[in-house]
Amino acid sequence: MMAADVNLQVWLDTVPGTRPSVMIPYVKSHEAGVIQYQLHATRKGAGGTSSINQSGDVRVQAGHPTALTQFSMSLGAQDQCKIELTLFANGHETGTYQFDCPRPR
């Protein structure tokens, strides 16, 4: 069973060359167990507002990066975009992480 105060590393990666950009949040834990996540991504621009909401459970192995989910979002040059990821272990929040949306190169 994973402790609620578990030390986690969390980051956001993108799949190179994808349009729209495919984004993958990862987590790495020092303990094996199940992590629950809630992901909220919001884009605001001239064309309006769009949002993505996902949640789920993921089994992690100690010391191994685990992809939580993957999603894609089109971004215009002037769009505002943010990603918020909240993680839980055993029903207790372990942290909330905010990311800027990666811009296409």
PEFENDA-V875986 format. One record per pair of residues at least 12 apart in sequence whose C-alpha atoms are under 7 Angstrom apart, sorted by the first residue. I is the first residue (numbers start at 1). J is the second residue. If there is no record, write none. Layout:
I_J / I_J
This chain:
1_33 / 2_31 / 2_32 / 2_33 / 2_34 / 2_89 / 2_90 / 3_89 / 4_89 / 4_90 / 4_92 / 4_94 / 5_94 / 7_29 / 7_30 / 8_27 / 8_28 / 8_29 / 9_27 / 9_28 / 9_29 / 10_26 / 10_27 / 10_28 / 11_25 / 11_26 / 11_27 / 12_24 / 12_25 / 12_26 / 13_25 / 20_72 / 20_73 / 20_74 / 21_72 / 21_73 / 21_74 / 21_104 / 22_70 / 22_71 / 22_72 / 23_70 / 23_71 / 23_72 / 24_67 / 24_69 / 24_70 / 24_71 / 25_67 / 25_68 / 25_69 / 25_70 / 26_65 / 26_66 / 26_67 / 26_68 / 27_65 / 27_66 / 27_67 / 28_63 / 28_64 / 28_65 / 28_66 / 29_62 / 29_63 / 30_62 / 30_63 / 31_61 / 31_62 / 32_60 / 32_61 / 32_62 / 33_59 / 33_60 / 33_61 / 34_57 / 34_58 / 34_59 / 34_60 / 34_89 / 35_57 / 35_58 / 35_59 / 35_87 / 35_88 / 35_89 / 36_56 / 36_57 / 36_58 / 36_87 / 36_88 / 36_89 / 37_55 / 37_56 / 37_57 / 37_85 / 37_86 / 37_87 / 37_88 / 38_54 / 38_55 / 38_56 / 38_85 / 38_86 / 38_87 / 39_53 / 39_54 / 39_55 / 39_84 / 39_85 / 39_86 / 40_52 / 40_53 / 40_54 / 40_83 / 40_84 / 40_85 / 41_53 / 41_82 / 41_83 / 41_84 / 42_81 / 42_82 / 42_83 / 43_79 / 43_80 / 43_81 / 43_82 / 44_79 / 44_80 / 44_81 / 45_78 / 45_79 / 45_80 / 81_100 / 81_101 / 82_99 / 82_100 / 82_101 / 83_98 / 83_99 / 83_100 / 83_101 / 84_96 / 84_97 / 84_98 / 84_99 / 85_97 / 85_98
